[in-house]
Amino acid sequence: MSGSNGRRNRTPAPPKSCKVYTPLSLAQALVNALGDEPTARWLEPAHGHGVFLRALRNIGVPKTRIKAIDLERKTSPEDALARTSRGTDFLKWYRLTLERFDRIVGNPPYVSISRLPLALQKAAASVLDLNGKPIGKGANAWYAFVLVSLQLLNKGGSFGFLLPSAAEYTDYSRGLRESVGKSFRTLDIYRCRRPLFADVQEGTIVAIARGYKQGPCAVCRREVHNLNQLERLLRRGAGSATHPCRRSTGYPRPNTKTLGELATIGLGGVTGDASFFLLTEERRKKLQLPLDSLAPVVSRARHLQAAVIDRNRWNALRHDNQRVWLFGPPDKALTNVHVEDYLRRKASDGGCRRSNYKVSIRDPWYRTALPGDPHGFISGMSQHGPWICFSEMKGLNATNTLYVIKFHDEIDENMRFGWALALLTVAAQRQIRSLGRRYADGLRKYEPSGLKQIRLVTPANDFSYRPSYVLAVEALLKGERQKAHMIAEKALGRR
């Protein structure tokens, strides 16, 4: 729906950081891969500078068969290449239009809905998920764009989108991934090892789905090294049929369990303002905060330095002036004059930014909820991949830069080490390589939902696994990955 020229109804602009422009060469390769038909109707839901419209012109698609939408009011010469609606919020427009399309192509905005201006938040958060419920502010704008696009696609139609690699792993988009797998005839996913855009560190995928409502889907995933290779593959595969990728867990399923069947995995405590709540020992002493007003935590991946963290290792981090104290005074500490002073400080004077969302919704605002008695910690982003650092320090917890893991009660300590070893086996690592979003420095980000799906070989219960796990993690952290795998395989009797 186009915005009015009146000042009151002017549609607010989204953050500039969500505007990432596609190279013409990539847009051309993507359009070619989708292919045109004489009567096919095209939609570009966020055309920006019109790069996809130029690509469509280059393959001979007339403007009468192309609809282009953009929130930006400023016109561009490419607007003439389509039936263009400027100053239009796509996530409102779709509710009013009767048009349907055979091809939908584009690069939707990558921005959390919570970061959009309020007027745009409402429309985006109210988009219905495939379960019929609003996706809410916790999702991302790209997700809303893809969901809406599915509602506008004709049977037999196709879409081609550039998406963040999170599209393959986030919890909120799981239903969409499952629906695409059931609804389309084929799905090609191209993952680029290097960022496609200079201003975006996160990895990117190109998703091309063909044959809407003609599933079940044959899925093929390809990993490419750079933009040039991606464009070559897109041009080579233009219009061709895809085939299912072969996938193997490496172990027969009867002798395996998923990590999600063994344990719960979730975020550590979400402070909402780490600069206020997380303290070093030096700062704690400067503020004269008593020990009973704080809780010991690990808050960075680099705090996980061995298979086990005990009080001695945590104390070493404290003496190294790492942020390992979480401020969260219980009632009995509130009368301490130094606690009172810290709580009263203004944000401009080192106090808490209480307007931050996660802080503002807490009662009381100064207590961060922590998971109960975790067995260990996992870094969601590590060059070594996911592994478990077991806690042997009473009361130690983690903040949300790390994940916490708690095994089910029936799994004893020895078997916990056994399952952790299973995570380092070749078969588990083969699965892990297909998880996570890749960043520019080679790190991968792993989500709890992905980690829970890793299928692990069952350890025997007649072997002491702790010594082997200590050695395996030591090798892993030294960069001796193959040695770590060998130790794990040997301990589990699969060398």
C-alpha positions as CSV (number, residue, x, y, z in Angstrom):
1,M,0.0,0.0,0.0
2,S,1.6,3.3,-1.1
3,G,2.2,5.8,1.6
4,S,0.6,9.3,1.4
5,N,2.5,12.4,0.6
6,G,1.2,13.9,3.9
7,R,3.9,14.3,6.6
8,R,1.8,12.4,9.2
9,N,1.5,9.2,7.2
10,R,5.1,9.1,5.9
11,T,6.4,5.6,6.2
12,P,9.5,5.6,8.5
13,A,12.8,4.2,7.0
14,P,14.3,1.0,8.3
15,P,17.9,1.0,9.6
16,K,20.4,1.6,6.9
17,S,22.3,-1.5,8.0
18,C,19.6,-3.7,6.6
19,K,20.1,-2.3,3.1
20,V,22.5,-4.6,1.3
21,Y,22.7,-4.2,-2.4
22,T,23.1,-7.2,-4.8
23,P,25.8,-7.1,-7.5
24,L,24.3,-7.1,-11.0
25,S,26.2,-10.2,-12.0
26,L,24.7,-12.2,-9.1
27,A,21.2,-10.8,-9.8
28,Q,21.6,-11.8,-13.4
29,A,22.8,-15.3,-12.6
30,L,19.9,-15.8,-10.1
31,V,17.3,-14.6,-12.6
32,N,18.7,-16.8,-15.3
33,A,18.6,-19.8,-12.9
34,L,14.9,-19.2,-12.3
35,G,14.2,-18.9,-16.0
36,D,11.3,-17.1,-17.7
37,E,8.2,-18.3,-19.5
38,P,6.1,-16.3,-22.0
39,T,3.3,-15.6,-19.5
40,A,5.2,-15.8,-16.2
41,R,4.4,-12.9,-13.8
42,W,7.4,-11.7,-11.7
43,L,7.5,-10.0,-8.3
44,E,10.5,-8.1,-6.7
45,P,9.3,-7.3,-3.2
46,A,12.2,-4.9,-2.2
47,H,13.8,-3.7,-5.4
48,G,16.0,-0.9,-3.9
49,H,18.3,0.2,-6.8
50,G,16.5,-2.0,-9.2
51,V,19.3,-4.5,-9.9
52,F,16.9,-7.4,-10.4
53,L,14.8,-5.3,-12.7
54,R,17.8,-4.7,-14.9
55,A,18.5,-8.4,-14.9
56,L,14.9,-9.2,-15.9
57,R,15.2,-6.6,-18.7
58,N,18.3,-8.3,-19.9
59,I,16.5,-11.6,-20.4
60,G,13.6,-9.8,-22.2
61,V,10.9,-9.7,-19.6
62,P,8.5,-6.8,-20.3
63,K,7.5,-4.3,-17.6
64,T,3.9,-5.4,-17.9
65,R,4.8,-8.8,-16.3
66,I,6.9,-7.4,-13.4
67,K,5.6,-5.9,-10.2
68,A,8.2,-4.1,-8.0
69,I,7.7,-2.9,-4.4
70,D,10.0,-0.7,-2.3
71,L,9.6,1.2,0.9
72,E,12.0,3.9,-0.2
73,R,10.2,6.9,-1.8
74,K,13.2,8.2,-3.8
75,T,12.7,7.1,-7.4
76,S,15.3,5.5,-9.6
77,P,15.6,5.1,-13.4
78,E,15.0,1.4,-13.0
79,D,11.4,2.1,-11.8
80,A,10.4,2.3,-15.4
81,L,11.4,-1.3,-16.0
82,A,8.4,-2.6,-13.9
83,R,5.0,-1.7,-12.5
84,T,6.7,0.0,-9.5
85,S,5.1,1.0,-6.3
86,R,7.3,3.3,-4.2
87,G,6.8,4.3,-0.6
88,T,5.1,1.0,-0.1
89,D,5.5,-1.5,2.8
90,F,5.4,-4.9,1.2
91,L,4.3,-6.5,4.4
92,K,1.1,-4.3,4.3
93,W,0.6,-4.4,0.5
94,Y,0.3,-8.1,0.3
95,R,-2.9,-8.0,2.4
96,L,-4.7,-5.9,-0.1
97,T,-3.4,-7.1,-3.5
98,L,-5.2,-9.8,-5.5
99,E,-2.2,-10.3,-7.8
100,R,-0.4,-13.7,-7.8
101,F,3.0,-14.5,-9.3
102,D,4.9,-17.3,-11.0
103,R,8.4,-16.0,-10.1
104,I,9.5,-14.1,-7.0
105,V,13.1,-12.9,-6.7
106,G,15.0,-10.6,-4.5
107,N,17.3,-9.8,-1.6
108,P,15.0,-9.1,1.4
109,P,16.2,-6.9,4.3
110,Y,18.3,-8.6,7.0
111,V,17.2,-6.9,10.2
112,S,15.6,-8.0,13.4
113,I,11.9,-6.9,13.5
114,S,12.6,-5.5,17.0
115,R,15.0,-2.9,15.3
116,L,12.5,-1.7,12.8
117,P,10.6,1.6,13.4
118,L,7.4,1.0,15.4
119,A,5.2,1.6,12.4
120,L,7.0,-1.1,10.4
121,Q,7.3,-3.4,13.4
122,K,3.6,-3.9,13.7
123,A,3.1,-5.1,10.1
124,A,6.1,-7.4,10.2
125,A,5.4,-8.9,13.6
126,S,1.8,-9.6,12.6
127,V,2.8,-11.7,9.6
128,L,1.4,-15.2,10.3
129,D,3.8,-18.2,10.6
130,L,2.8,-21.4,9.0
131,N,1.2,-22.5,12.2
132,G,-1.2,-19.5,11.9
133,K,0.4,-17.5,14.7
134,P,2.1,-14.1,14.4
135,I,5.9,-14.4,14.1
136,G,6.4,-11.6,16.6
137,K,9.3,-9.2,17.1
138,G,11.8,-11.9,17.8
139,A,12.0,-13.0,14.1
140,N,13.8,-11.2,11.3
141,A,12.4,-9.2,8.4
142,W,13.7,-11.6,5.8
143,Y,11.6,-14.3,7.4
144,A,8.4,-12.2,7.1
145,F,9.2,-11.4,3.4
146,V,9.6,-15.1,2.5
147,L,6.4,-16.1,4.4
148,V,4.4,-13.5,2.6
149,S,6.0,-14.4,-0.8
150,L,4.7,-18.0,-0.4
151,Q,1.2,-16.6,0.0
152,L,1.6,-14.7,-3.3
153,L,3.1,-17.6,-5.4
154,N,1.0,-19.5,-7.9
155,K,1.0,-23.3,-8.1
156,G,4.1,-24.5,-10.0
157,G,5.8,-21.1,-9.3
158,S,9.4,-20.6,-8.2
159,F,11.3,-18.2,-5.9
160,G,15.0,-17.2,-5.7
161,F,16.2,-15.3,-2.6
162,L,19.5,-14.2,-1.2
163,L,19.2,-15.0,2.5
164,P,21.4,-15.0,5.6
165,S,22.8,-18.4,6.5
166,A,20.7,-18.2,9.6
167,A,17.8,-19.2,7.4
168,E,18.9,-22.8,7.6
169,Y,19.3,-23.0,11.4
170,T,17.2,-20.5,13.4
171,D,14.5,-21.9,15.6
172,Y,11.9,-19.4,14.4
173,S,12.3,-20.5,10.8
174,R,12.1,-24.2,11.4
175,G,8.5,-24.5,10.2
176,L,9.4,-22.6,7.0
177,R,12.2,-25.0,6.2
178,E,9.9,-28.0,6.8
179,S,7.2,-26.5,4.6
180,V,9.5,-25.8,1.7
181,G,10.7,-29.4,1.9
182,K,7.1,-30.6,1.6
183,S,5.7,-28.0,-0.8
184,F,8.3,-27.5,-3.6
185,R,9.5,-30.0,-6.3
186,T,13.1,-29.0,-5.9
187,L,15.2,-26.8,-3.7
188,D,18.8,-25.7,-4.5
189,I,20.8,-24.1,-1.7
190,Y,24.2,-22.5,-2.4
191,R,26.2,-21.6,0.6
192,C,29.2,-19.2,0.1
193,R,32.2,-19.7,2.4
194,R,33.0,-16.0,2.2
195,P,30.5,-13.1,2.8
196,L,28.9,-11.9,-0.4
197,F,28.6,-8.3,0.8
198,A,31.4,-6.1,2.2
199,D,29.2,-4.7,5.0
200,V,27.8,-8.1,6.2
201,Q,30.1,-10.4,8.1
202,E,27.5,-13.2,8.3
203,G,27.5,-16.0,5.7
204,T,24.9,-15.9,2.9
205,I,22.9,-18.5,1.0
206,V,21.1,-18.4,-2.3
207,A,17.9,-20.5,-2.2
208,I,16.1,-21.4,-5.4
209,A,12.8,-23.3,-5.0
210,R,10.9,-24.6,-8.0
211,G,7.5,-26.2,-8.5
212,Y,5.4,-24.8,-5.7
213,K,2.8,-27.3,-4.4
214,Q,4.4,-30.0,-6.5
215,G,6.4,-31.6,-3.6
216,P,7.8,-33.6,-1.9
217,C,11.1,-31.8,-2.5
218,A,14.4,-33.0,-3.8
219,V,17.0,-30.9,-2.0
220,C,20.6,-30.2,-3.1
221,R,23.1,-28.2,-1.1
222,R,26.4,-26.9,-2.6
223,E,29.1,-25.0,-0.9
224,V,31.1,-22.5,-2.9
225,H,34.3,-20.6,-2.2
226,N,33.5,-17.2,-3.6
227,L,31.0,-15.0,-5.6
228,N,32.5,-16.0,-9.0
229,Q,32.1,-19.7,-8.3
230,L,28.5,-19.1,-7.1
231,E,27.6,-17.2,-10.3
232,R,29.2,-19.9,-12.5
233,L,27.1,-22.6,-10.7
234,L,23.9,-20.6,-11.0
235,R,24.5,-20.1,-14.7
236,R,25.4,-23.8,-15.3
237,G,22.3,-25.0,-13.4
238,A,19.9,-22.6,-14.9
239,G,16.6,-24.4,-15.6
240,S,18.1,-27.8,-14.8
241,A,16.6,-30.4,-12.5
242,T,18.2,-30.9,-9.1
243,H,18.7,-34.2,-7.2
244,P,18.6,-35.1,-3.6
245,C,21.9,-34.7,-1.7
246,R,23.1,-37.8,-0.1
247,R,23.2,-37.5,3.7
248,S,24.6,-40.0,6.2
249,T,25.0,-40.0,9.9
250,G,27.8,-42.5,9.7
251,Y,26.3,-44.8,12.3
252,P,23.2,-47.0,12.1
253,R,20.3,-45.3,13.8
254,P,19.5,-48.1,16.3
255,N,22.8,-47.4,18.0
256,T,22.5,-43.7,18.2
257,K,20.7,-40.9,20.0
258,T,20.4,-37.2,19.2
259,L,22.0,-34.8,21.6
260,G,18.5,-33.3,22.1
261,E,17.3,-36.7,23.4
262,L,20.1,-36.7,26.0
263,A,20.2,-33.2,27.3
264,T,18.6,-29.7,27.3
265,I,20.7,-27.0,25.6
266,G,19.9,-23.3,25.9
267,L,21.3,-19.8,26.3
268,G,23.0,-18.7,29.4
269,G,21.5,-15.7,31.3
270,V,20.6,-12.7,29.2
271,T,21.7,-9.6,31.1
272,G,20.3,-7.0,28.7
273,D,23.3,-4.7,29.6
274,A,26.5,-6.6,29.9
275,S,28.6,-3.5,30.7
276,F,26.6,-3.0,33.9
277,F,26.0,-6.6,35.0
278,L,29.3,-8.3,34.1
279,L,32.2,-7.3,36.2
280,T,35.9,-8.1,36.5
281,E,37.4,-8.6,39.9
282,E,39.2,-5.3,39.7
283,R,35.9,-3.4,39.0
284,R,34.1,-5.3,41.7
285,K,36.8,-4.2,44.2
286,K,36.7,-0.6,42.9
287,L,32.9,-0.5,43.4
288,Q,33.3,-2.3,46.8
289,L,30.5,-4.7,45.9
290,P,30.2,-7.6,48.4
291,L,30.6,-11.2,47.1
292,D,27.0,-12.1,48.1
293,S,25.7,-9.5,45.5
294,L,27.3,-11.4,42.6
295,A,27.3,-14.9,41.0
296,P,30.4,-16.5,39.4
297,V,30.0,-17.0,35.6
298,V,31.8,-17.7,32.4
299,S,30.9,-15.1,29.8
300,R,33.2,-15.7,26.8
301,A,34.3,-18.6,24.6
302,R,37.9,-18.0,25.6
303,H,36.9,-18.8,29.2
304,L,36.4,-22.4,28.1
305,Q,40.1,-23.6,28.2
306,A,39.8,-27.3,29.0
307,A,37.5,-30.3,29.3
308,V,36.6,-29.3,32.8
309,I,36.4,-26.0,34.6
310,D,36.7,-26.1,38.4
311,R,37.2,-23.4,41.0
312,N,41.0,-23.2,40.4
313,R,40.5,-22.5,36.7
314,W,37.7,-20.0,37.4
315,N,40.0,-18.3,39.9
316,A,42.7,-18.0,37.3
317,L,40.2,-16.2,35.0
318,R,39.3,-13.9,37.9
319,H,42.9,-13.1,38.6
320,D,43.4,-12.4,34.9
321,N,40.7,-9.7,35.3
322,Q,38.2,-11.4,33.1
323,R,34.5,-10.5,33.4
324,V,33.5,-13.5,35.5
325,W,31.2,-11.8,38.1
326,L,27.4,-11.3,37.4
327,F,25.8,-8.6,39.5
328,G,22.4,-9.7,40.7
329,P,21.9,-8.9,44.4
330,P,19.5,-11.0,46.5
331,D,17.2,-9.3,49.0
332,K,19.7,-9.7,51.8
333,A,22.4,-7.7,49.9
334,L,20.1,-4.8,49.0
335,T,20.8,-2.9,52.2
336,N,24.6,-2.7,51.5
337,V,25.5,0.9,50.9
338,H,27.7,0.0,47.9
339,V,25.0,-2.1,46.3
340,E,22.5,0.7,46.8
341,D,24.9,3.2,45.2
342,Y,25.4,0.9,42.1
343,L,21.7,0.3,41.7
344,R,21.0,4.1,41.8
345,R,23.6,5.1,39.3
346,K,22.5,6.8,36.1
347,A,23.4,5.2,32.7
348,S,25.6,8.1,31.9
349,D,27.5,7.5,35.1
350,G,28.1,3.7,34.5
351,G,24.7,2.7,35.7
352,C,22.3,0.3,34.0
353,R,20.5,1.2,30.7
354,R,17.1,0.2,32.2
355,S,15.3,1.1,29.0
356,N,17.0,-1.9,27.2
357,Y,14.3,-4.4,26.4
358,K,15.6,-7.4,28.3
359,V,16.1,-5.2,31.4
360,S,12.8,-3.4,31.2
361,I,10.7,-6.6,31.2
362,R,12.3,-8.1,34.3
363,D,11.0,-7.9,37.8
364,P,13.1,-6.9,39.6
365,W,15.2,-5.4,36.8
366,Y,18.5,-6.1,38.4
367,R,18.3,-9.9,38.6
368,T,19.2,-11.9,35.5
369,A,17.5,-15.3,35.3
370,L,20.1,-18.1,35.1
371,P,19.7,-21.7,34.1
372,G,19.6,-24.1,37.0
373,D,22.8,-26.1,37.8
374,P,24.2,-26.7,34.3
375,H,26.5,-29.7,33.7
376,G,28.6,-27.8,31.3
377,F,29.0,-25.0,28.7
378,I,29.3,-24.9,24.9
379,S,30.5,-22.0,22.8
380,G,28.1,-21.4,19.9
381,M,30.9,-19.8,17.9
382,S,34.3,-21.5,17.9
383,Q,37.0,-22.4,15.4
384,H,37.1,-25.8,17.0
385,G,33.4,-26.5,16.6
386,P,31.0,-27.3,19.4
387,W,32.4,-29.2,22.4
388,I,31.5,-29.4,26.1
389,C,33.4,-27.8,28.9
390,F,32.1,-29.6,32.0
391,S,31.6,-27.6,35.2
392,E,33.0,-28.9,38.4
393,M,32.5,-25.7,40.4
394,K,29.4,-25.4,42.5
395,G,27.2,-22.4,41.5
396,L,29.1,-21.6,38.3
397,N,26.8,-20.5,35.5
398,A,27.1,-18.7,32.1
399,T,25.7,-15.7,30.3
400,N,24.1,-15.7,26.9
401,T,27.3,-15.6,24.8
402,L,27.6,-19.3,25.7
403,Y,25.1,-22.2,25.8
404,V,24.5,-24.3,28.9
405,I,23.9,-28.0,28.7
406,K,22.2,-30.2,31.3
407,F,22.0,-33.9,30.8
408,H,18.9,-35.8,31.9
409,D,19.0,-37.2,35.4
410,E,19.4,-40.8,34.4
411,I,22.7,-40.1,32.7
412,D,25.6,-40.4,35.2
413,E,28.8,-38.5,35.2
414,N,30.9,-41.1,33.4
415,M,28.3,-41.4,30.6
416,R,28.2,-37.6,30.2
417,F,31.9,-37.7,29.4
418,G,31.1,-40.6,27.0
419,W,28.5,-38.7,25.1
420,A,30.8,-35.6,25.0
421,L,33.4,-37.9,23.4
422,A,30.8,-39.0,20.8
423,L,30.4,-35.4,19.8
424,L,34.1,-35.5,18.7
425,T,33.8,-38.6,16.5
426,V,34.2,-38.4,12.8
427,A,30.5,-39.2,12.2
428,A,29.4,-36.4,14.5
429,Q,31.8,-33.9,13.0
430,R,30.5,-34.8,9.5
431,Q,27.1,-33.7,10.7
432,I,28.4,-30.6,12.4
433,R,30.1,-29.4,9.2
434,S,26.6,-29.0,7.7
435,L,25.5,-26.8,10.6
436,G,26.1,-23.2,11.5
437,R,26.5,-19.9,9.7
438,R,30.0,-19.1,8.5
439,Y,31.6,-15.8,9.3
440,A,34.4,-14.0,7.5
441,D,37.1,-15.0,9.9
442,G,36.3,-18.7,9.5
443,L,34.2,-19.1,12.6
444,R,30.9,-20.8,12.5
445,K,27.9,-20.0,14.6
446,Y,25.9,-22.9,15.9
447,E,22.3,-22.7,17.2
448,P,20.9,-24.9,20.0
449,S,18.3,-26.3,17.6
450,G,21.0,-27.5,15.3
451,L,23.1,-29.0,18.1
452,K,20.2,-30.9,19.4
453,Q,19.8,-32.7,16.0
454,I,23.4,-34.1,16.0
455,R,23.1,-37.9,16.2
456,L,25.7,-39.6,18.4
457,V,26.9,-43.2,18.7
458,T,25.9,-44.7,22.1
459,P,28.9,-45.2,24.4
460,A,29.3,-48.5,26.2
461,N,28.8,-48.3,30.0
462,D,31.8,-50.4,30.9
463,F,34.5,-47.8,30.2
464,S,35.9,-44.8,32.1
465,Y,35.6,-41.9,29.6
466,R,36.8,-38.9,31.5
467,P,40.6,-39.4,30.9
468,S,40.0,-39.9,27.2
469,Y,37.8,-36.8,27.0
470,V,40.4,-34.7,28.8
471,L,43.1,-35.8,26.3
472,A,40.8,-35.3,23.3
473,V,39.8,-31.8,24.3
474,E,43.5,-30.9,25.0
475,A,44.3,-32.0,21.4
476,L,41.4,-30.2,19.9
477,L,42.3,-26.9,21.6
478,K,45.9,-27.3,20.3
479,G,44.5,-27.5,16.8
480,E,45.2,-31.3,16.6
481,R,41.8,-32.1,15.3
482,Q,42.6,-35.5,13.8
483,K,44.2,-36.6,17.1
484,A,41.1,-35.6,19.0
485,H,38.9,-37.6,16.6
486,M,41.3,-40.6,16.9
487,I,41.1,-40.5,20.7
488,A,37.3,-40.3,20.6
489,E,37.0,-43.2,18.1
490,K,39.3,-45.4,20.1
491,A,37.5,-44.7,23.4
492,L,34.2,-45.6,21.8
493,G,35.6,-48.7,20.3
494,R,35.2,-47.6,16.7
495,R,38.8,-47.0,15.6
